């Protein structure tokens, strides 16, 4: 009987590491145990959260400044405690937001060419409302100057577990979302920015209307005790990574109208690192990578069963310590690059 191969444009996609002369060296990446990607990139700059004494800092490099980085390179150093998350604005390549253990969110204006002479200590905007550390910052995908920040608990168990949606231009809160009883593990906007999905330590996924702050739908996600992450796909379905009761890593697909019953759920391996899902709306490819892993798995999403199709795995000899995805505007299309 003839073997039928599924028709896909991406069947032969493969990963290729940059040559050594095109890499960045001597970067002291933060040793924080916080579950963040520690890295953000756009067509102009690469930003990486770094190890620093006496406060929080992150490094901003122009993309073309490759090679060995000086130890005294200028940093963005306005936070009084460790930086936990950073995110470039999708509408302005010179604007980056950062969330920190010092309970603040700061928005920075990076000059063209990067920081050249001294540390950047003065933010363009300082957003103060959280009572405890700010674990995640996330820009709205289509509305200008709208930023989401998620607070989290301290080691001693106290915290606000609130999500604030900010108008950065006016430094004001547009909406406060206070419906999570435990740590917020991940937040994701949908394609149009009309809904957000959150994963929480109580193992429940929540779909929230960001204009009203009300929960639209909720349902039980992965059964494992370790953190889960959920992201919106372009058609409104939700893709998640998490753990089973036996601590095996899983991915799953959910219908937003029927959370709690997965469309598909597959176990991957028994490694203990959290898998970060990165989704490409244009190609419907999903990339799974985890800190401490030395592999990146690619999958293709289709609207029809079996929904998630394995494509390939990229393996390297070095474990990953942070990850970020270049927007499509930064792709080198002359080499058929579809993701970086």
C-alpha positions in Angstrom: 0.0 0.0 0.0 1.3 3.5 -0.9 2.4 5.5 2.1 0.7 8.9 2.1 2.9 11.8 3.3 1.0 14.9 4.7 1.3 17.9 2.4 3.2 20.7 4.1 5.3 23.6 3.0 7.5 23.2 6.1 8.3 19.5 5.9 12.0 20.2 5.2 12.5 23.1 7.6 15.8 22.8 9.5 17.6 24.9 12.1 21.1 26.3 11.5 23.3 27.8 14.2 25.0 31.2 13.5 28.7 31.0 12.7 31.0 31.7 15.6 32.1 35.1 14.1 28.4 36.1 14.0 27.8 35.4 17.7 27.8 37.5 20.8 30.3 36.5 23.5 31.1 37.3 27.1 27.5 38.2 28.1 26.9 37.6 31.8 23.3 36.3 31.7 21.3 36.5 34.9 21.3 33.5 37.2 17.7 34.3 38.4 15.5 31.2 38.8 12.4 33.1 37.6 10.6 31.5 34.7 11.2 34.1 32.0 12.9 34.0 28.6 15.5 36.6 29.8 15.8 37.8 26.2 14.0 40.0 23.7 14.9 40.9 20.1 13.6 43.1 17.3 15.1 44.2 13.9 17.3 46.8 15.6 18.4 45.5 19.0 19.0 42.5 21.1 18.2 42.8 24.9 19.4 40.4 27.5 18.8 40.5 31.3 22.3 40.4 32.9 23.8 39.6 36.3 24.4 42.8 38.2 25.3 43.8 41.7 23.2 46.3 43.7 20.1 46.4 41.5 18.7 45.1 38.2 20.1 45.6 34.8 19.8 44.5 31.2 22.0 44.8 28.2 20.9 46.3 24.9 23.0 45.7 21.8 22.6 46.8 18.2 22.1 43.6 16.2 25.2 44.2 14.2 27.5 44.6 17.2 28.7 41.0 17.2 31.8 39.5 18.8 33.2 39.8 22.3 31.3 42.2 24.6 33.4 44.4 26.9 32.9 43.9 30.6 32.2 47.6 31.1 29.6 47.8 28.3 26.8 50.4 29.1 23.7 48.8 30.6 20.1 49.9 31.4 20.3 50.1 35.2 17.4 52.1 36.5 15.8 49.3 38.6 16.6 48.9 42.3 16.2 45.1 42.2 16.6 42.2 39.7 14.9 42.6 36.3 12.5 39.6 35.7 11.1 40.3 32.2 11.7 42.6 29.2 9.6 43.1 26.0 10.2 45.3 23.0 7.3 47.5 21.8 5.9 46.0 18.5 5.2 49.6 17.2 8.5 51.3 18.0 11.8 49.5 17.8 13.5 51.9 20.2 11.1 51.4 23.1 11.4 48.5 25.6 9.5 47.7 28.8 10.9 46.0 31.9 9.4 44.5 35.0 11.4 44.0 38.2 11.5 42.7 41.8 11.4 46.4 42.9 7.6 46.3 42.1 7.9 48.7 39.2 7.4 48.6 35.4 9.7 51.0 33.5 9.6 51.9 29.8 12.8 53.0 28.2 13.7 54.9 25.1 16.9 53.4 23.5 18.7 55.8 21.2 19.6 54.7 17.6 22.9 52.9 17.7 22.4 51.7 21.2 24.0 52.9 24.5 27.4 54.2 23.6 29.0 56.0 26.6 27.2 55.6 29.9 24.5 53.5 31.7 20.9 54.4 31.0 19.3 55.2 34.4 16.3 57.4 33.6 13.3 55.7 32.1 10.9 57.4 29.7 8.0 56.3 31.8 7.8 54.8 35.3 4.7 52.7 36.1 4.1 52.2 39.8 1.1 50.2 41.1 2.1 46.7 41.9 2.6 45.8 45.6 5.1 43.0 44.9 7.5 42.0 42.2 6.4 42.3 38.5 7.0 38.9 36.8 5.7 39.6 33.3 5.3 42.5 30.8 3.5 42.2 27.5 2.7 44.8 24.9 -0.7 44.8 23.2 -0.4 43.3 19.6 -2.3 46.0 17.8 -3.1 49.0 20.0 -0.4 51.6 20.4 1.1 52.3 23.9 -1.0 49.6 25.7 1.1 47.5 28.1 0.1 44.6 30.3 2.0 43.8 33.5 1.4 40.8 35.9 2.4 40.9 39.6 3.5 37.9 41.5 4.2 36.6 45.0 7.3 36.9 47.0 9.2 33.9 48.5 7.4 34.4 51.8 4.0 34.0 50.1 2.8 37.6 50.0 1.8 39.3 46.8 -0.8 41.0 44.7 -1.4 38.5 41.9 -3.0 41.4 39.9 -2.8 42.2 36.2 -2.7 45.9 35.2 -3.3 47.1 31.7 -1.6 50.5 31.2 -1.9 53.4 28.9 1.9 54.1 28.8 1.5 57.5 27.1 -0.5 58.8 30.1 1.0 56.6 32.8 -2.4 55.5 33.8 -4.1 52.2 34.6 -6.9 51.3 32.1 -8.0 48.1 33.8 -7.1 46.0 36.9 -7.7 42.3 36.7 -7.8 40.6 40.1 -9.1 37.0 39.7 -6.1 34.8 40.4 -5.8 33.1 43.8 -2.2 32.0 43.2 0.9 32.8 41.1 0.2 33.9 37.5 2.5 31.7 35.4 1.8 33.1 31.9 -0.3 35.7 30.1 -1.0 35.9 26.3 -3.0 38.2 24.1 -5.1 36.8 21.3 -4.3 37.8 17.7 -6.5 41.0 17.8 -5.9 41.8 21.5 -9.6 41.4 22.5 -8.9 38.5 25.0 -6.1 37.3 27.2 -5.5 33.8 28.4 -3.7 33.1 31.7 -2.2 30.1 33.4 -2.1 29.9 37.1 -0.5 27.8 39.8 -4.0 26.5 40.6 -3.8 24.6 37.3 -6.8 26.5 35.8 -6.6 28.4 32.4 -8.7 31.6 32.4 -9.9 33.6 29.4 -10.4 37.2 30.4 -11.9 40.2 28.6 -9.3 42.9 29.1 -11.8 45.7 28.7 -14.0 44.6 31.6 -11.6 42.5 33.6 -14.2 39.7 33.7 -13.5 36.0 33.3 -15.2 34.8 30.1 -14.3 31.1 30.4 -12.1 28.9 32.6 -11.2 25.3 32.8 -8.7 22.8 34.2 -5.4 22.6 32.3 -2.4 20.3 32.8 -2.5 18.1 35.9 1.1 18.4 37.0 2.3 20.5 39.9 5.0 22.2 37.8 4.3 25.4 35.8 2.2 25.4 32.6 2.2 28.1 29.9 -0.6 29.0 27.5 -0.7 31.0 24.3 -3.4 32.0 21.9 -3.2 30.8 18.3 -4.5 33.0 15.4 -7.9 31.2 15.1 -8.7 31.6 18.8 -7.6 28.1 19.9 -5.2 27.8 22.8 -1.9 25.9 22.8 -0.3 25.0 26.1 2.7 23.3 27.6 2.8 21.7 31.0 3.3 18.6 33.0 1.4 15.4 33.7 0.8 14.0 37.2 3.8 11.8 36.6 5.9 15.0 35.8 6.2 14.2 32.1 6.3 17.2 29.8 3.2 17.7 27.6 1.7 20.0 25.0 -2.0 20.4 24.5 -4.5 22.2 22.3 -7.8 23.6 23.7 -10.9 25.2 22.3 -11.6 28.5 24.0 -15.3 27.7 24.2 -14.7 24.4 26.0 -11.7 24.7 28.3 -11.1 21.7 30.5 -11.4 19.2 27.6 -8.3 19.2 25.4 -8.6 18.7 21.6 -5.3 16.9 21.7 -2.6 16.2 24.4 0.7 14.6 23.8 3.6 13.7 26.2 7.1 14.6 25.0 9.7 13.5 27.6 10.4 13.4 31.3 12.8 16.4 31.5 12.0 18.8 34.3 12.6 22.2 32.4 9.6 24.3 31.6 8.8 24.4 27.8 8.3 27.9 26.4 6.0 27.9 23.3 6.7 30.4 20.5 4.0 30.7 17.8 4.4 32.2 14.3 0.9 33.5 13.2 2.0 33.6 9.6 3.3 30.1 9.1 1.3 28.4 11.9 4.6 26.9 13.2 5.1 26.4 16.9 8.6 26.2 18.4 9.1 24.6 21.8 12.3 25.3 23.8 13.2 25.2 27.4 16.0 26.5 29.6 18.6 23.8 30.2 17.5 22.0 27.0 19.8 21.7 24.1 16.9 21.0 21.6 14.2 23.1 19.9 11.2 21.2 18.5 9.1 22.5 15.7 5.5 21.7 15.1 2.9 22.8 12.6 -0.7 23.6 13.6 -3.6 22.8 11.3 -7.3 23.5 12.1 -8.3 19.9 11.5 -7.4 16.8 13.5 -4.8 15.7 14.5 -4.1 19.5 14.8 -0.4 19.4 15.9 2.1 17.9 13.5 5.7 17.2 14.4 8.1 18.7 11.8 11.7 18.5 13.1 14.1 19.0 16.0 17.2 21.2 16.2 19.9 20.0 18.5 23.0 21.8 19.8 25.8 21.0 22.2 25.0 24.0 24.4 22.0 24.2 26.7 19.7 27.2 26.3 19.7 29.9 29.0 17.3 32.4 27.4 15.4 32.7 24.2 13.6 35.3 22.1 12.0 35.4 18.6 12.7 37.9 15.9 9.7 39.6 14.4 9.1 38.9 10.7 10.4 42.3 9.8 13.9 41.2 10.8 14.0 38.0 8.7 16.6 37.5 6.0 14.3 36.4 3.2 17.1 36.0 0.7 18.3 32.9 2.6 14.7 31.5 2.9 14.7 32.3 6.7 11.3 31.8 8.2 12.2 32.2 11.9 15.1 33.2 14.1 
